[in-house]
Amino acid sequence: MSLKPPWFVTNRTAATTVRLLTGSAAGPGWSAVPRIFASALRG
């Protein structure tokens, strides 16, 4: 399983991953990390 960057066209979860990343930047905390990681792995 390889991770695809969110800007790749073939990444199926790009919108979700980027939304989670920007939300984490606005209100940083460790609670968002598992969701970001799971979304990136599904990409």
PDBQT receptor file of N, H, CA, C and O in Angstrom, charges set to zero:
ATOM      1  N   MET A   1       0.841  -1.154   0.000  1.00  0.00    +0.000 N 
ATOM      2  CA  MET A   1       0.000   0.000   0.000  1.00  0.00    +0.000 C 
ATOM      3  C   MET A   1       0.904   1.241   0.000  1.00  0.00    +0.000 C 
ATOM      4  O   MET A   1       1.758   1.400   0.872  1.00  0.00    +0.000 OA
ATOM      5  N   SER A   2       0.708   2.089  -0.962  1.00  0.00    +0.000 N 
ATOM      6  H   SER A   2       0.014   1.960  -1.671  1.00  0.00    +0.000 HD
ATOM      7  CA  SER A   2       1.502   3.310  -1.019  1.00  0.00    +0.000 C 
ATOM      8  C   SER A   2       0.594   4.520  -0.825  1.00  0.00    +0.000 C 
ATOM      9  O   SER A   2      -0.554   4.529  -1.267  1.00  0.00    +0.000 OA
ATOM     10  N   LEU A   3       1.122   5.526  -0.165  1.00  0.00    +0.000 N 
ATOM     11  H   LEU A   3       2.055   5.519   0.194  1.00  0.00    +0.000 HD
ATOM     12  CA  LEU A   3       0.364   6.751   0.047  1.00  0.00    +0.000 C 
ATOM     13  C   LEU A   3       0.461   7.638  -1.181  1.00  0.00    +0.000 C 
ATOM     14  O   LEU A   3       1.541   7.819  -1.745  1.00  0.00    +0.000 OA
ATOM     15  N   LYS A   4      -0.670   8.190  -1.592  1.00  0.00    +0.000 N 
ATOM     16  H   LYS A   4      -1.547   8.044  -1.134  1.00  0.00    +0.000 HD
ATOM     17  CA  LYS A   4      -0.704   9.117  -2.719  1.00  0.00    +0.000 C 
ATOM     18  C   LYS A   4      -0.885  10.523  -2.175  1.00  0.00    +0.000 C 
ATOM     19  O   LYS A   4      -1.751  10.744  -1.328  1.00  0.00    +0.000 OA
ATOM     20  N   PRO A   5      -0.102  11.465  -2.634  1.00  0.00    +0.000 N 
ATOM     21  CA  PRO A   5      -0.296  12.841  -2.182  1.00  0.00    +0.000 C 
ATOM     22  C   PRO A   5      -1.705  13.337  -2.545  1.00  0.00    +0.000 C 
ATOM     23  O   PRO A   5      -2.267  12.904  -3.551  1.00  0.00    +0.000 OA
ATOM     24  N   PRO A   6      -2.271  14.225  -1.748  1.00  0.00    +0.000 N 
ATOM     25  CA  PRO A   6      -3.633  14.704  -2.009  1.00  0.00    +0.000 C 
ATOM     26  C   PRO A   6      -3.797  15.397  -3.358  1.00  0.00    +0.000 C 
ATOM     27  O   PRO A   6      -4.911  15.466  -3.878  1.00  0.00    +0.000 OA
ATOM     28  N   TRP A   7      -2.717  15.909  -3.931  1.00  0.00    +0.000 N 
ATOM     29  H   TRP A   7      -1.812  15.853  -3.508  1.00  0.00    +0.000 HD
ATOM     30  CA  TRP A   7      -2.851  16.635  -5.191  1.00  0.00    +0.000 C 
ATOM     31  C   TRP A   7      -2.822  15.711  -6.405  1.00  0.00    +0.000 C 
ATOM     32  O   TRP A   7      -2.969  16.190  -7.529  1.00  0.00    +0.000 OA
ATOM     33  N   PHE A   8      -2.640  14.413  -6.220  1.00  0.00    +0.000 N 
ATOM     34  H   PHE A   8      -2.522  14.024  -5.306  1.00  0.00    +0.000 HD
ATOM     35  CA  PHE A   8      -2.686  13.471  -7.344  1.00  0.00    +0.000 C 
ATOM     36  C   PHE A   8      -4.138  13.279  -7.780  1.00  0.00    +0.000 C 
ATOM     37  O   PHE A   8      -5.036  13.217  -6.940  1.00  0.00    +0.000 OA
ATOM     38  N   VAL A   9      -4.365  13.187  -9.063  1.00  0.00    +0.000 N 
ATOM     39  H   VAL A   9      -3.636  13.238  -9.745  1.00  0.00    +0.000 HD
ATOM     40  CA  VAL A   9      -5.711  13.012  -9.601  1.00  0.00    +0.000 C 
ATOM     41  C   VAL A   9      -6.300  11.673  -9.183  1.00  0.00    +0.000 C 
ATOM     42  O   VAL A   9      -7.514  11.561  -9.016  1.00  0.00    +0.000 OA
ATOM     43  N   THR A  10      -5.465  10.661  -9.012  1.00  0.00    +0.000 N 
ATOM     44  H   THR A  10      -4.478  10.752  -9.147  1.00  0.00    +0.000 HD
ATOM     45  CA  THR A  10      -5.950   9.325  -8.692  1.00  0.00    +0.000 C 
ATOM     46  C   THR A  10      -6.227   9.114  -7.205  1.00  0.00    +0.000 C 
ATOM     47  O   THR A  10      -6.638   8.023  -6.811  1.00  0.00    +0.000 OA
ATOM     48  N   ASN A  11      -6.015  10.118  -6.383  1.00  0.00    +0.000 N 
ATOM     49  H   ASN A  11      -5.681  11.005  -6.703  1.00  0.00    +0.000 HD
ATOM     50  CA  ASN A  11      -6.305  10.002  -4.962  1.00  0.00    +0.000 C 
ATOM     51  C   ASN A  11      -7.799  10.193  -4.754  1.00  0.00    +0.000 C 
ATOM     52  O   ASN A  11      -8.344  11.261  -5.034  1.00  0.00    +0.000 OA
ATOM     53  N   ARG A  12      -8.462   9.140  -4.255  1.00  0.00    +0.000 N 
ATOM     54  H   ARG A  12      -8.019   8.272  -4.028  1.00  0.00    +0.000 HD
ATOM     55  CA  ARG A  12      -9.916   9.168  -4.105  1.00  0.00    +0.000 C 
ATOM     56  C   ARG A  12     -10.386   9.976  -2.903  1.00  0.00    +0.000 C 
ATOM     57  O   ARG A  12     -11.520  10.455  -2.891  1.00  0.00    +0.000 OA
ATOM     58  N   THR A  13      -9.538  10.135  -1.898  1.00  0.00    +0.000 N 
ATOM     59  H   THR A  13      -8.617   9.746  -1.908  1.00  0.00    +0.000 HD
ATOM     60  CA  THR A  13      -9.953  10.819  -0.672  1.00  0.00    +0.000 C 
ATOM     61  C   THR A  13      -9.240  12.154  -0.494  1.00  0.00    +0.000 C 
ATOM     62  O   THR A  13      -9.061  12.618   0.632  1.00  0.00    +0.000 OA
ATOM     63  N   ALA A  14      -8.839  12.761  -1.580  1.00  0.00    +0.000 N 
ATOM     64  H   ALA A  14      -8.984  12.384  -2.495  1.00  0.00    +0.000 HD
ATOM     65  CA  ALA A  14      -8.072  14.011  -1.510  1.00  0.00    +0.000 C 
ATOM     66  C   ALA A  14      -8.852  15.118  -0.812  1.00  0.00    +0.000 C 
ATOM     67  O   ALA A  14      -8.297  15.815   0.038  1.00  0.00    +0.000 OA
ATOM     68  N   ALA A  15     -10.105  15.292  -1.145  1.00  0.00    +0.000 N 
ATOM     69  H   ALA A  15     -10.556  14.726  -1.835  1.00  0.00    +0.000 HD
ATOM     70  CA  ALA A  15     -10.895  16.380  -0.553  1.00  0.00    +0.000 C 
ATOM     71  C   ALA A  15     -11.039  16.193   0.954  1.00  0.00    +0.000 C 
ATOM     72  O   ALA A  15     -10.914  17.150   1.717  1.00  0.00    +0.000 OA
ATOM     73  N   THR A  16     -11.299  14.974   1.376  1.00  0.00    +0.000 N 
ATOM     74  H   THR A  16     -11.401  14.196   0.756  1.00  0.00    +0.000 HD
ATOM     75  CA  THR A  16     -11.447  14.697   2.804  1.00  0.00    +0.000 C 
ATOM     76  C   THR A  16     -10.138  14.904   3.545  1.00  0.00    +0.000 C 
ATOM     77  O   THR A  16     -10.115  15.513   4.614  1.00  0.00    +0.000 OA
ATOM     78  N   THR A  17      -9.049  14.400   2.979  1.00  0.00    +0.000 N 
ATOM     79  H   THR A  17      -9.068  13.905   2.111  1.00  0.00    +0.000 HD
ATOM     80  CA  THR A  17      -7.748  14.522   3.623  1.00  0.00    +0.000 C 
ATOM     81  C   THR A  17      -7.344  15.981   3.768  1.00  0.00    +0.000 C 
ATOM     82  O   THR A  17      -6.878  16.391   4.831  1.00  0.00    +0.000 OA
ATOM     83  N   VAL A  18      -7.515  16.756   2.727  1.00  0.00    +0.000 N 
ATOM     84  H   VAL A  18      -7.893  16.423   1.864  1.00  0.00    +0.000 HD
ATOM     85  CA  VAL A  18      -7.141  18.170   2.779  1.00  0.00    +0.000 C 
ATOM     86  C   VAL A  18      -8.034  18.925   3.760  1.00  0.00    +0.000 C 
ATOM     87  O   VAL A  18      -7.553  19.796   4.485  1.00  0.00    +0.000 OA
ATOM     88  N   ARG A  19      -9.320  18.603   3.792  1.00  0.00    +0.000 N 
ATOM     89  H   ARG A  19      -9.711  17.895   3.203  1.00  0.00    +0.000 HD
ATOM     90  CA  ARG A  19     -10.229  19.255   4.742  1.00  0.00    +0.000 C 
ATOM     91  C   ARG A  19      -9.808  18.954   6.176  1.00  0.00    +0.000 C 
ATOM     92  O   ARG A  19      -9.822  19.845   7.025  1.00  0.00    +0.000 OA
ATOM     93  N   LEU A  20      -9.434  17.708   6.452  1.00  0.00    +0.000 N 
ATOM     94  H   LEU A  20      -9.423  16.984   5.762  1.00  0.00    +0.000 HD
ATOM     95  CA  LEU A  20      -8.979  17.343   7.789  1.00  0.00    +0.000 C 
ATOM     96  C   LEU A  20      -7.661  18.041   8.133  1.00  0.00    +0.000 C 
ATOM     97  O   LEU A  20      -7.468  18.479   9.267  1.00  0.00    +0.000 OA
ATOM     98  N   LEU A  21      -6.760  18.146   7.162  1.00  0.00    +0.000 N 
ATOM     99  H   LEU A  21      -6.916  17.791   6.240  1.00  0.00    +0.000 HD
ATOM    100  CA  LEU A  21      -5.479  18.809   7.403  1.00  0.00    +0.000 C 
ATOM    101  C   LEU A  21      -5.658  20.291   7.708  1.00  0.00    +0.000 C 
ATOM    102  O   LEU A  21      -5.022  20.822   8.618  1.00  0.00    +0.000 OA
ATOM    103  N   THR A  22      -6.519  20.957   6.949  1.00  0.00    +0.000 N 
ATOM    104  H   THR A  22      -7.035  20.525   6.208  1.00  0.00    +0.000 HD
ATOM    105  CA  THR A  22      -6.731  22.384   7.196  1.00  0.00    +0.000 C 
ATOM    106  C   THR A  22      -7.470  22.611   8.516  1.00  0.00    +0.000 C 
ATOM    107  O   THR A  22      -7.210  23.593   9.212  1.00  0.00    +0.000 OA
ATOM    108  N   GLY A  23      -8.375  21.720   8.856  1.00  0.00    +0.000 N 
ATOM    109  H   GLY A  23      -8.586  20.922   8.290  1.00  0.00    +0.000 HD
ATOM    110  CA  GLY A  23      -9.045  21.820  10.148  1.00  0.00    +0.000 C 
ATOM    111  C   GLY A  23      -8.075  21.624  11.293  1.00  0.00    +0.000 C 
ATOM    112  O   GLY A  23      -8.193  22.268  12.336  1.00  0.00    +0.000 OA
ATOM    113  N   SER A  24      -7.126  20.743  11.101  1.00  0.00    +0.000 N 
ATOM    114  H   SER A  24      -7.030  20.220  10.254  1.00  0.00    +0.000 HD
ATOM    115  CA  SER A  24      -6.103  20.514  12.117  1.00  0.00    +0.000 C 
ATOM    116  C   SER A  24      -5.177  21.713  12.251  1.00  0.00    +0.000 C 
ATOM    117  O   SER A  24      -4.701  22.004  13.348  1.00  0.00    +0.000 OA
ATOM    118  N   ALA A  25      -4.916  22.408  11.160  1.00  0.00    +0.000 N 
ATOM    119  H   ALA A  25      -5.303  22.172  10.268  1.00  0.00    +0.000 HD
ATOM    120  CA  ALA A  25      -4.062  23.596  11.218  1.00  0.00    +0.000 C 
ATOM    121  C   ALA A  25      -4.778  24.739  11.942  1.00  0.00    +0.000 C 
ATOM    122  O   ALA A  25      -4.141  25.546  12.619  1.00  0.00    +0.000 OA
ATOM    123  N   ALA A  26      -6.088  24.802  11.797  1.00  0.00    +0.000 N 
ATOM    124  H   ALA A  26      -6.606  24.147  11.247  1.00  0.00    +0.000 HD
ATOM    125  CA  ALA A  26      -6.847  25.864  12.452  1.00  0.00    +0.000 C 
ATOM    126  C   ALA A  26      -6.966  25.634  13.953  1.00  0.00    +0.000 C 
ATOM    127  O   ALA A  26      -6.916  26.578  14.741  1.00  0.00    +0.000 OA
ATOM    128  N   GLY A  27      -7.122  24.381  14.338  1.00  0.00    +0.000 N 
ATOM    129  H   GLY A  27      -7.162  23.614  13.698  1.00  0.00    +0.000 HD
ATOM    130  CA  GLY A  27      -7.230  24.036  15.760  1.00  0.00    +0.000 C 
ATOM    131  C   GLY A  27      -6.382  22.817  16.052  1.00  0.00    +0.000 C 
ATOM    132  O   GLY A  27      -6.901  21.704  16.138  1.00  0.00    +0.000 OA
ATOM    133  N   PRO A  28      -5.067  23.016  16.207  1.00  0.00    +0.000 N 
ATOM    134  CA  PRO A  28      -4.173  21.871  16.344  1.00  0.00    +0.000 C 
ATOM    135  C   PRO A  28      -4.469  21.028  17.585  1.00  0.00    +0.000 C 
ATOM    136  O   PRO A  28      -4.875  21.529  18.633  1.00  0.00    +0.000 OA
ATOM    137  N   GLY A  29      -4.249  19.744  17.414  1.00  0.00    +0.000 N 
ATOM    138  H   GLY A  29      -3.919  19.337  16.562  1.00  0.00    +0.000 HD
ATOM    139  CA  GLY A  29      -4.435  18.801  18.515  1.00  0.00    +0.000 C 
ATOM    140  C   GLY A  29      -4.182  17.386  18.014  1.00  0.00    +0.000 C 
ATOM    141  O   GLY A  29      -4.313  17.099  16.824  1.00  0.00    +0.000 OA
ATOM    142  N   TRP A  30      -3.823  16.521  18.926  1.00  0.00    +0.000 N 
ATOM    143  H   TRP A  30      -3.717  16.754  19.892  1.00  0.00    +0.000 HD
ATOM    144  CA  TRP A  30      -3.508  15.144  18.550  1.00  0.00    +0.000 C 
ATOM    145  C   TRP A  30      -4.740  14.316  18.234  1.00  0.00    +0.000 C 
ATOM    146  O   TRP A  30      -4.606  13.233  17.663  1.00  0.00    +0.000 OA
ATOM    147  N   SER A  31      -5.904  14.768  18.571  1.00  0.00    +0.000 N 
ATOM    148  H   SER A  31      -6.013  15.647  19.034  1.00  0.00    +0.000 HD
ATOM    149  CA  SER A  31      -7.111  13.971  18.341  1.00  0.00    +0.000 C 
ATOM    150  C   SER A  31      -7.453  13.827  16.863  1.00  0.00    +0.000 C 
ATOM    151  O   SER A  31      -8.140  12.876  16.488  1.00  0.00    +0.000 OA
ATOM    152  N   ALA A  32      -6.996  14.740  16.017  1.00  0.00    +0.000 N 
ATOM    153  H   ALA A  32      -6.438  15.513  16.322  1.00  0.00    +0.000 HD
ATOM    154  CA  ALA A  32      -7.298  14.672  14.592  1.00  0.00    +0.000 C 
ATOM    155  C   ALA A  32      -6.331  13.783  13.821  1.00  0.00    +0.000 C 
ATOM    156  O   ALA A  32      -6.619  13.397  12.688  1.00  0.00    +0.000 OA
ATOM    157  N   VAL A  33      -5.207  13.459  14.409  1.00  0.00    +0.000 N 
ATOM    158  H   VAL A  33      -4.973  13.773  15.329  1.00  0.00    +0.000 HD
ATOM    159  CA  VAL A  33      -4.165  12.709  13.693  1.00  0.00    +0.000 C 
ATOM    160  C   VAL A  33      -4.648  11.338  13.219  1.00  0.00    +0.000 C 
ATOM    161  O   VAL A  33      -4.383  10.994  12.067  1.00  0.00    +0.000 OA
ATOM    162  N   PRO A  34      -5.333  10.539  14.025  1.00  0.00    +0.000 N 
ATOM    163  CA  PRO A  34      -5.790   9.232  13.519  1.00  0.00    +0.000 C 
ATOM    164  C   PRO A  34      -6.737   9.334  12.324  1.00  0.00    +0.000 C 
ATOM    165  O   PRO A  34      -6.660   8.525  11.399  1.00  0.00    +0.000 OA
ATOM    166  N   ARG A  35      -7.637  10.335  12.341  1.00  0.00    +0.000 N 
ATOM    167  H   ARG A  35      -7.700  10.992  13.092  1.00  0.00    +0.000 HD
ATOM    168  CA  ARG A  35      -8.558  10.495  11.203  1.00  0.00    +0.000 C 
ATOM    169  C   ARG A  35      -7.813  10.915   9.953  1.00  0.00    +0.000 C 
ATOM    170  O   ARG A  35      -8.122  10.438   8.861  1.00  0.00    +0.000 OA
ATOM    171  N   ILE A  36      -6.830  11.806  10.093  1.00  0.00    +0.000 N 
ATOM    172  H   ILE A  36      -6.580  12.194  10.980  1.00  0.00    +0.000 HD
ATOM    173  CA  ILE A  36      -6.041  12.246   8.933  1.00  0.00    +0.000 C 
ATOM    174  C   ILE A  36      -5.272  11.058   8.366  1.00  0.00    +0.000 C 
ATOM    175  O   ILE A  36      -5.246  10.848   7.153  1.00  0.00    +0.000 OA
ATOM    176  N   PHE A  37      -4.651  10.289   9.241  1.00  0.00    +0.000 N 
ATOM    177  H   PHE A  37      -4.672  10.460  10.227  1.00  0.00    +0.000 HD
ATOM    178  CA  PHE A  37      -3.865   9.140   8.814  1.00  0.00    +0.000 C 
ATOM    179  C   PHE A  37      -4.731   8.102   8.113  1.00  0.00    +0.000 C 
ATOM    180  O   PHE A  37      -4.336   7.555   7.083  1.00  0.00    +0.000 OA
ATOM    181  N   ALA A  38      -5.902   7.829   8.663  1.00  0.00    +0.000 N 
ATOM    182  H   ALA A  38      -6.223   8.274   9.499  1.00  0.00    +0.000 HD
ATOM    183  CA  ALA A  38      -6.820   6.850   8.052  1.00  0.00    +0.000 C 
ATOM    184  C   ALA A  38      -7.283   7.326   6.680  1.00  0.00    +0.000 C 
ATOM    185  O   ALA A  38      -7.366   6.530   5.744  1.00  0.00    +0.000 OA
ATOM    186  N   SER A  39      -7.580   8.600   6.552  1.00  0.00    +0.000 N 
ATOM    187  H   SER A  39      -7.512   9.247   7.312  1.00  0.00    +0.000 HD
ATOM    188  CA  SER A  39      -8.005   9.140   5.256  1.00  0.00    +0.000 C 
ATOM    189  C   SER A  39      -6.884   9.069   4.233  1.00  0.00    +0.000 C 
ATOM    190  O   SER A  39      -7.116   8.752   3.066  1.00  0.00    +0.000 OA
ATOM    191  N   ALA A  40      -5.670   9.365   4.675  1.00  0.00    +0.000 N 
ATOM    192  H   ALA A  40      -5.482   9.622   5.623  1.00  0.00    +0.000 HD
ATOM    193  CA  ALA A  40      -4.526   9.307   3.759  1.00  0.00    +0.000 C 
ATOM    194  C   ALA A  40      -4.262   7.871   3.303  1.00  0.00    +0.000 C 
ATOM    195  O   ALA A  40      -3.891   7.652   2.150  1.00  0.00    +0.000 OA
ATOM    196  N   LEU A  41      -4.445   6.909   4.174  1.00  0.00    +0.000 N 
ATOM    197  H   LEU A  41      -4.747   7.087   5.111  1.00  0.00    +0.000 HD
ATOM    198  CA  LEU A  41      -4.232   5.508   3.800  1.00  0.00    +0.000 C 
ATOM    199  C   LEU A  41      -5.290   5.001   2.826  1.00  0.00    +0.000 C 
ATOM    200  O   LEU A  41      -4.992   4.161   1.977  1.00  0.00    +0.000 OA
ATOM    201  N   ARG A  42      -6.520   5.498   2.938  1.00  0.00    +0.000 N 
ATOM    202  H   ARG A  42      -6.762   6.180   3.628  1.00  0.00    +0.000 HD
ATOM    203  CA  ARG A  42      -7.577   5.071   2.016  1.00  0.00    +0.000 C 
ATOM    204  C   ARG A  42      -7.400   5.652   0.622  1.00  0.00    +0.000 C 
ATOM    205  O   ARG A  42      -7.927   5.106  -0.348  1.00  0.00    +0.000 OA
ATOM    206  N   GLY A  43      -6.657   6.766   0.509  1.00  0.00    +0.000 N 
ATOM    207  H   GLY A  43      -6.229   7.210   1.296  1.00  0.00    +0.000 HD
ATOM    208  CA  GLY A  43      -6.462   7.473  -0.755  1.00  0.00    +0.000 C 
ATOM    209  C   GLY A  43      -5.973   6.595  -1.805  1.00  0.00    +0.000 C 
ATOM    210  O   GLY A  43      -5.758   7.042  -2.932  1.00  0.00    +0.000 OA
TER     211      GLY A  43
